[in-house]
Amino acid sequence: MGESLKTYSGLALAFMGDAVYSLYVSERIVRRANMSAAKLHARVSKIVRAPAQAEALDRISERLFDDEREAVKRGMNSKPEHHAKNATVYEYQKATALEALFGYLFLEGRSDRINELIDICMDGEAAK
């Protein structure tokens, strides 16, 4: 990890990554289908929910580099004050870890890697 990013908490990285993940997922959904905002919101919401993010982390975990694994670990070990009502505590931890990864990659300026991993995370969503 870049030296300055090592000082960022897992929750700070996850805060950034939440926005990054939502934006990248939203962009892909909008580009795939021209539909009402309500339908777009429903499709994106299914993907960015904590249980879906936990599954996405499972899909990419074997493909991560050491620095990315460190960002995931920091997100996983963070202690959020609450968790989503539609997820278990473990799913929420994994979702936070995924968001920390994307926050880290964004702050590192690694948009190509973000795109690569988002494509894997969304694998199978094109058919839905």
Buried (B, 14 or more C-beta within 10 A) or exposed (E): BEEEBEEBEBBBBBBBBBEBBBBBBBEBBBEBEEEEEEEBEEBBEBBBBBBBBBBBBEBBBEEBEEBBEBBBBBBBEBEBEEBBEEBEEEBBBBBBBBBBBBBBBBBBEBEEBBEBBBBEBBEEBEEE
